[in-house]
Amino acid sequence: MAKGSGKTLVQWLLAGLFISLLGGAQAVVLCNIDSDKLTLCRAAVTGRNPPPPDEKCCGVIRQANLPCLCSYKSILPALGINSKNALALPGKCGLQKPPNC
């Protein structure tokens, strides 16, 4: 399998994992976050004019391994998540966005 297609396959597998997680499957820890807590930020990253993140969402973002989460940014649109909104969350929660994210 070519290197590029292998990366694409991994991205689609991860997308499937995220979809199943958001759909109520058993929680797993991803980038220092229990996957069931990711839904606390869903409103702040979907739609054209999402509300600002609330304190619960910011609590999730503060405990996250942000560089790790950045590695998943390419699959966000497939999950209905606006990448621009998601990448703005750290700043809206008083954190710095990781470099190269």
Chimera marker file (.cmm) of the C-alpha trace (Angstrom):
<marker_set name="trace">
<marker id="1" x="0.000" y="0.000" z="0.000" r="1" g="1" b="0" radius="0.5"/>
<marker id="2" x="1.344" y="3.436" z="-0.836" r="1" g="1" b="0" radius="0.5"/>
<marker id="3" x="2.312" y="5.716" z="2.015" r="1" g="1" b="0" radius="0.5"/>
<marker id="4" x="-0.321" y="8.335" z="1.168" r="1" g="1" b="0" radius="0.5"/>
<marker id="5" x="-3.161" y="5.848" z="0.922" r="1" g="1" b="0" radius="0.5"/>
<marker id="6" x="-2.116" y="4.290" z="4.231" r="1" g="1" b="0" radius="0.5"/>
<marker id="7" x="-2.388" y="7.699" z="5.891" r="1" g="1" b="0" radius="0.5"/>
<marker id="8" x="-5.822" y="8.196" z="4.338" r="1" g="1" b="0" radius="0.5"/>
<marker id="9" x="-6.968" y="4.816" z="5.604" r="1" g="1" b="0" radius="0.5"/>
<marker id="10" x="-5.822" y="5.685" z="9.120" r="1" g="1" b="0" radius="0.5"/>
<marker id="11" x="-7.678" y="9.007" z="8.931" r="1" g="1" b="0" radius="0.5"/>
<marker id="12" x="-10.886" y="7.255" z="7.870" r="1" g="1" b="0" radius="0.5"/>
<marker id="13" x="-10.500" y="4.684" z="10.620" r="1" g="1" b="0" radius="0.5"/>
<marker id="14" x="-10.048" y="7.477" z="13.147" r="1" g="1" b="0" radius="0.5"/>
<marker id="15" x="-13.088" y="9.261" z="11.718" r="1" g="1" b="0" radius="0.5"/>
<marker id="16" x="-15.087" y="6.090" z="12.243" r="1" g="1" b="0" radius="0.5"/>
<marker id="17" x="-13.799" y="5.893" z="15.800" r="1" g="1" b="0" radius="0.5"/>
<marker id="18" x="-14.839" y="9.478" z="16.503" r="1" g="1" b="0" radius="0.5"/>
<marker id="19" x="-18.261" y="8.931" z="14.954" r="1" g="1" b="0" radius="0.5"/>
<marker id="20" x="-18.852" y="5.847" z="17.061" r="1" g="1" b="0" radius="0.5"/>
<marker id="21" x="-17.633" y="7.696" z="20.143" r="1" g="1" b="0" radius="0.5"/>
<marker id="22" x="-19.931" y="10.637" z="19.587" r="1" g="1" b="0" radius="0.5"/>
<marker id="23" x="-22.756" y="8.217" z="18.995" r="1" g="1" b="0" radius="0.5"/>
<marker id="24" x="-22.637" y="6.845" z="22.534" r="1" g="1" b="0" radius="0.5"/>
<marker id="25" x="-20.168" y="3.976" z="22.337" r="1" g="1" b="0" radius="0.5"/>
<marker id="26" x="-18.038" y="3.168" z="25.360" r="1" g="1" b="0" radius="0.5"/>
<marker id="27" x="-15.668" y="6.023" z="26.205" r="1" g="1" b="0" radius="0.5"/>
<marker id="28" x="-11.950" y="5.826" z="25.561" r="1" g="1" b="0" radius="0.5"/>
<marker id="29" x="-9.157" y="8.224" z="26.462" r="1" g="1" b="0" radius="0.5"/>
<marker id="30" x="-7.846" y="10.198" z="23.505" r="1" g="1" b="0" radius="0.5"/>
<marker id="31" x="-5.269" y="12.992" z="23.897" r="1" g="1" b="0" radius="0.5"/>
<marker id="32" x="-5.877" y="13.044" z="27.687" r="1" g="1" b="0" radius="0.5"/>
<marker id="33" x="-9.652" y="13.403" z="27.255" r="1" g="1" b="0" radius="0.5"/>
<marker id="34" x="-12.366" y="10.837" z="27.897" r="1" g="1" b="0" radius="0.5"/>
<marker id="35" x="-14.107" y="10.686" z="24.548" r="1" g="1" b="0" radius="0.5"/>
<marker id="36" x="-17.532" y="11.114" z="26.144" r="1" g="1" b="0" radius="0.5"/>
<marker id="37" x="-16.461" y="14.595" z="27.310" r="1" g="1" b="0" radius="0.5"/>
<marker id="38" x="-15.783" y="15.762" z="23.758" r="1" g="1" b="0" radius="0.5"/>
<marker id="39" x="-19.510" y="16.322" z="23.369" r="1" g="1" b="0" radius="0.5"/>
<marker id="40" x="-19.263" y="19.154" z="25.924" r="1" g="1" b="0" radius="0.5"/>
<marker id="41" x="-17.631" y="21.246" z="23.175" r="1" g="1" b="0" radius="0.5"/>
<marker id="42" x="-19.833" y="20.179" z="20.278" r="1" g="1" b="0" radius="0.5"/>
<marker id="43" x="-21.988" y="23.335" z="20.226" r="1" g="1" b="0" radius="0.5"/>
<marker id="44" x="-18.890" y="25.577" z="20.182" r="1" g="1" b="0" radius="0.5"/>
<marker id="45" x="-17.411" y="23.905" z="17.082" r="1" g="1" b="0" radius="0.5"/>
<marker id="46" x="-20.424" y="23.274" z="14.851" r="1" g="1" b="0" radius="0.5"/>
<marker id="47" x="-22.404" y="25.626" z="12.667" r="1" g="1" b="0" radius="0.5"/>
<marker id="48" x="-21.544" y="28.970" z="11.140" r="1" g="1" b="0" radius="0.5"/>
<marker id="49" x="-21.983" y="31.124" z="14.253" r="1" g="1" b="0" radius="0.5"/>
<marker id="50" x="-21.480" y="28.852" z="17.241" r="1" g="1" b="0" radius="0.5"/>
<marker id="51" x="-21.785" y="30.111" z="20.796" r="1" g="1" b="0" radius="0.5"/>
<marker id="52" x="-18.587" y="30.639" z="22.774" r="1" g="1" b="0" radius="0.5"/>
<marker id="53" x="-17.379" y="27.615" z="24.700" r="1" g="1" b="0" radius="0.5"/>
<marker id="54" x="-18.778" y="27.349" z="28.200" r="1" g="1" b="0" radius="0.5"/>
<marker id="55" x="-16.706" y="26.609" z="31.295" r="1" g="1" b="0" radius="0.5"/>
<marker id="56" x="-17.295" y="22.848" z="31.010" r="1" g="1" b="0" radius="0.5"/>
<marker id="57" x="-15.951" y="22.836" z="27.450" r="1" g="1" b="0" radius="0.5"/>
<marker id="58" x="-12.955" y="24.949" z="28.471" r="1" g="1" b="0" radius="0.5"/>
<marker id="59" x="-12.273" y="22.503" z="31.297" r="1" g="1" b="0" radius="0.5"/>
<marker id="60" x="-12.045" y="19.720" z="28.714" r="1" g="1" b="0" radius="0.5"/>
<marker id="61" x="-9.748" y="21.808" z="26.503" r="1" g="1" b="0" radius="0.5"/>
<marker id="62" x="-7.483" y="22.706" z="29.446" r="1" g="1" b="0" radius="0.5"/>
<marker id="63" x="-6.851" y="19.047" z="30.279" r="1" g="1" b="0" radius="0.5"/>
<marker id="64" x="-6.313" y="18.027" z="26.652" r="1" g="1" b="0" radius="0.5"/>
<marker id="65" x="-3.014" y="17.306" z="24.988" r="1" g="1" b="0" radius="0.5"/>
<marker id="66" x="-3.503" y="20.019" z="22.359" r="1" g="1" b="0" radius="0.5"/>
<marker id="67" x="-0.692" y="18.944" z="19.986" r="1" g="1" b="0" radius="0.5"/>
<marker id="68" x="-2.232" y="15.467" z="19.992" r="1" g="1" b="0" radius="0.5"/>
<marker id="69" x="-5.680" y="16.873" z="19.165" r="1" g="1" b="0" radius="0.5"/>
<marker id="70" x="-4.165" y="18.927" z="16.354" r="1" g="1" b="0" radius="0.5"/>
<marker id="71" x="-3.073" y="15.727" z="14.670" r="1" g="1" b="0" radius="0.5"/>
<marker id="72" x="-6.786" y="14.932" z="14.126" r="1" g="1" b="0" radius="0.5"/>
<marker id="73" x="-7.763" y="18.288" z="12.586" r="1" g="1" b="0" radius="0.5"/>
<marker id="74" x="-7.945" y="16.892" z="9.048" r="1" g="1" b="0" radius="0.5"/>
<marker id="75" x="-10.858" y="14.602" z="9.939" r="1" g="1" b="0" radius="0.5"/>
<marker id="76" x="-12.965" y="17.226" z="11.701" r="1" g="1" b="0" radius="0.5"/>
<marker id="77" x="-15.064" y="18.245" z="8.665" r="1" g="1" b="0" radius="0.5"/>
<marker id="78" x="-16.076" y="14.609" z="8.144" r="1" g="1" b="0" radius="0.5"/>
<marker id="79" x="-17.524" y="14.722" z="11.658" r="1" g="1" b="0" radius="0.5"/>
<marker id="80" x="-19.495" y="17.900" z="11.024" r="1" g="1" b="0" radius="0.5"/>
<marker id="81" x="-17.024" y="19.986" z="13.008" r="1" g="1" b="0" radius="0.5"/>
<marker id="82" x="-15.906" y="23.345" z="11.676" r="1" g="1" b="0" radius="0.5"/>
<marker id="83" x="-12.077" y="23.189" z="11.777" r="1" g="1" b="0" radius="0.5"/>
<marker id="84" x="-11.730" y="26.957" z="12.134" r="1" g="1" b="0" radius="0.5"/>
<marker id="85" x="-14.036" y="26.946" z="15.173" r="1" g="1" b="0" radius="0.5"/>
<marker id="86" x="-12.290" y="23.952" z="16.708" r="1" g="1" b="0" radius="0.5"/>
<marker id="87" x="-8.826" y="25.469" z="16.288" r="1" g="1" b="0" radius="0.5"/>
<marker id="88" x="-10.060" y="28.691" z="17.930" r="1" g="1" b="0" radius="0.5"/>
<marker id="89" x="-11.190" y="26.889" z="21.101" r="1" g="1" b="0" radius="0.5"/>
<marker id="90" x="-7.856" y="27.058" z="22.952" r="1" g="1" b="0" radius="0.5"/>
<marker id="91" x="-7.686" y="30.838" z="22.512" r="1" g="1" b="0" radius="0.5"/>
<marker id="92" x="-11.300" y="31.259" z="23.596" r="1" g="1" b="0" radius="0.5"/>
<marker id="93" x="-10.464" y="29.245" z="26.717" r="1" g="1" b="0" radius="0.5"/>
<marker id="94" x="-7.392" y="31.317" z="27.561" r="1" g="1" b="0" radius="0.5"/>
<marker id="95" x="-4.811" y="28.905" z="26.135" r="1" g="1" b="0" radius="0.5"/>
<marker id="96" x="-2.334" y="29.228" z="23.297" r="1" g="1" b="0" radius="0.5"/>
<marker id="97" x="-2.911" y="27.212" z="20.146" r="1" g="1" b="0" radius="0.5"/>
<marker id="98" x="-0.026" y="24.787" z="19.631" r="1" g="1" b="0" radius="0.5"/>
<marker id="99" x="2.492" y="25.791" z="16.948" r="1" g="1" b="0" radius="0.5"/>
<marker id="100" x="1.930" y="24.231" z="13.515" r="1" g="1" b="0" radius="0.5"/>
<marker id="101" x="-1.696" y="23.499" z="14.298" r="1" g="1" b="0" radius="0.5"/>
<link id1="1" id2="2" r="1" g="1" b="0" radius="0.2"/>
<link id1="2" id2="3" r="1" g="1" b="0" radius="0.2"/>
<link id1="3" id2="4" r="1" g="1" b="0" radius="0.2"/>
<link id1="4" id2="5" r="1" g="1" b="0" radius="0.2"/>
<link id1="5" id2="6" r="1" g="1" b="0" radius="0.2"/>
<link id1="6" id2="7" r="1" g="1" b="0" radius="0.2"/>
<link id1="7" id2="8" r="1" g="1" b="0" radius="0.2"/>
<link id1="8" id2="9" r="1" g="1" b="0" radius="0.2"/>
<link id1="9" id2="10" r="1" g="1" b="0" radius="0.2"/>
<link id1="10" id2="11" r="1" g="1" b="0" radius="0.2"/>
<link id1="11" id2="12" r="1" g="1" b="0" radius="0.2"/>
<link id1="12" id2="13" r="1" g="1" b="0" radius="0.2"/>
<link id1="13" id2="14" r="1" g="1" b="0" radius="0.2"/>
<link id1="14" id2="15" r="1" g="1" b="0" radius="0.2"/>
<link id1="15" id2="16" r="1" g="1" b="0" radius="0.2"/>
<link id1="16" id2="17" r="1" g="1" b="0" radius="0.2"/>
<link id1="17" id2="18" r="1" g="1" b="0" radius="0.2"/>
<link id1="18" id2="19" r="1" g="1" b="0" radius="0.2"/>
<link id1="19" id2="20" r="1" g="1" b="0" radius="0.2"/>
<link id1="20" id2="21" r="1" g="1" b="0" radius="0.2"/>
<link id1="21" id2="22" r="1" g="1" b="0" radius="0.2"/>
<link id1="22" id2="23" r="1" g="1" b="0" radius="0.2"/>
<link id1="23" id2="24" r="1" g="1" b="0" radius="0.2"/>
<link id1="24" id2="25" r="1" g="1" b="0" radius="0.2"/>
<link id1="25" id2="26" r="1" g="1" b="0" radius="0.2"/>
<link id1="26" id2="27" r="1" g="1" b="0" radius="0.2"/>
<link id1="27" id2="28" r="1" g="1" b="0" radius="0.2"/>
<link id1="28" id2="29" r="1" g="1" b="0" radius="0.2"/>
<link id1="29" id2="30" r="1" g="1" b="0" radius="0.2"/>
<link id1="30" id2="31" r="1" g="1" b="0" radius="0.2"/>
<link id1="31" id2="32" r="1" g="1" b="0" radius="0.2"/>
<link id1="32" id2="33" r="1" g="1" b="0" radius="0.2"/>
<link id1="33" id2="34" r="1" g="1" b="0" radius="0.2"/>
<link id1="34" id2="35" r="1" g="1" b="0" radius="0.2"/>
<link id1="35" id2="36" r="1" g="1" b="0" radius="0.2"/>
<link id1="36" id2="37" r="1" g="1" b="0" radius="0.2"/>
<link id1="37" id2="38" r="1" g="1" b="0" radius="0.2"/>
<link id1="38" id2="39" r="1" g="1" b="0" radius="0.2"/>
<link id1="39" id2="40" r="1" g="1" b="0" radius="0.2"/>
<link id1="40" id2="41" r="1" g="1" b="0" radius="0.2"/>
<link id1="41" id2="42" r="1" g="1" b="0" radius="0.2"/>
<link id1="42" id2="43" r="1" g="1" b="0" radius="0.2"/>
<link id1="43" id2="44" r="1" g="1" b="0" radius="0.2"/>
<link id1="44" id2="45" r="1" g="1" b="0" radius="0.2"/>
<link id1="45" id2="46" r="1" g="1" b="0" radius="0.2"/>
<link id1="46" id2="47" r="1" g="1" b="0" radius="0.2"/>
<link id1="47" id2="48" r="1" g="1" b="0" radius="0.2"/>
<link id1="48" id2="49" r="1" g="1" b="0" radius="0.2"/>
<link id1="49" id2="50" r="1" g="1" b="0" radius="0.2"/>
<link id1="50" id2="51" r="1" g="1" b="0" radius="0.2"/>
<link id1="51" id2="52" r="1" g="1" b="0" radius="0.2"/>
<link id1="52" id2="53" r="1" g="1" b="0" radius="0.2"/>
<link id1="53" id2="54" r="1" g="1" b="0" radius="0.2"/>
<link id1="54" id2="55" r="1" g="1" b="0" radius="0.2"/>
<link id1="55" id2="56" r="1" g="1" b="0" radius="0.2"/>
<link id1="56" id2="57" r="1" g="1" b="0" radius="0.2"/>
<link id1="57" id2="58" r="1" g="1" b="0" radius="0.2"/>
<link id1="58" id2="59" r="1" g="1" b="0" radius="0.2"/>
<link id1="59" id2="60" r="1" g="1" b="0" radius="0.2"/>
<link id1="60" id2="61" r="1" g="1" b="0" radius="0.2"/>
<link id1="61" id2="62" r="1" g="1" b="0" radius="0.2"/>
<link id1="62" id2="63" r="1" g="1" b="0" radius="0.2"/>
<link id1="63" id2="64" r="1" g="1" b="0" radius="0.2"/>
<link id1="64" id2="65" r="1" g="1" b="0" radius="0.2"/>
<link id1="65" id2="66" r="1" g="1" b="0" radius="0.2"/>
<link id1="66" id2="67" r="1" g="1" b="0" radius="0.2"/>
<link id1="67" id2="68" r="1" g="1" b="0" radius="0.2"/>
<link id1="68" id2="69" r="1" g="1" b="0" radius="0.2"/>
<link id1="69" id2="70" r="1" g="1" b="0" radius="0.2"/>
<link id1="70" id2="71" r="1" g="1" b="0" radius="0.2"/>
<link id1="71" id2="72" r="1" g="1" b="0" radius="0.2"/>
<link id1="72" id2="73" r="1" g="1" b="0" radius="0.2"/>
<link id1="73" id2="74" r="1" g="1" b="0" radius="0.2"/>
<link id1="74" id2="75" r="1" g="1" b="0" radius="0.2"/>
<link id1="75" id2="76" r="1" g="1" b="0" radius="0.2"/>
<link id1="76" id2="77" r="1" g="1" b="0" radius="0.2"/>
<link id1="77" id2="78" r="1" g="1" b="0" radius="0.2"/>
<link id1="78" id2="79" r="1" g="1" b="0" radius="0.2"/>
<link id1="79" id2="80" r="1" g="1" b="0" radius="0.2"/>
<link id1="80" id2="81" r="1" g="1" b="0" radius="0.2"/>
<link id1="81" id2="82" r="1" g="1" b="0" radius="0.2"/>
<link id1="82" id2="83" r="1" g="1" b="0" radius="0.2"/>
<link id1="83" id2="84" r="1" g="1" b="0" radius="0.2"/>
<link id1="84" id2="85" r="1" g="1" b="0" radius="0.2"/>
<link id1="85" id2="86" r="1" g="1" b="0" radius="0.2"/>
<link id1="86" id2="87" r="1" g="1" b="0" radius="0.2"/>
<link id1="87" id2="88" r="1" g="1" b="0" radius="0.2"/>
<link id1="88" id2="89" r="1" g="1" b="0" radius="0.2"/>
<link id1="89" id2="90" r="1" g="1" b="0" radius="0.2"/>
<link id1="90" id2="91" r="1" g="1" b="0" radius="0.2"/>
<link id1="91" id2="92" r="1" g="1" b="0" radius="0.2"/>
<link id1="92" id2="93" r="1" g="1" b="0" radius="0.2"/>
<link id1="93" id2="94" r="1" g="1" b="0" radius="0.2"/>
<link id1="94" id2="95" r="1" g="1" b="0" radius="0.2"/>
<link id1="95" id2="96" r="1" g="1" b="0" radius="0.2"/>
<link id1="96" id2="97" r="1" g="1" b="0" radius="0.2"/>
<link id1="97" id2="98" r="1" g="1" b="0" radius="0.2"/>
<link id1="98" id2="99" r="1" g="1" b="0" radius="0.2"/>
<link id1="99" id2="100" r="1" g="1" b="0" radius="0.2"/>
<link id1="100" id2="101" r="1" g="1" b="0" radius="0.2"/>
</marker_set>
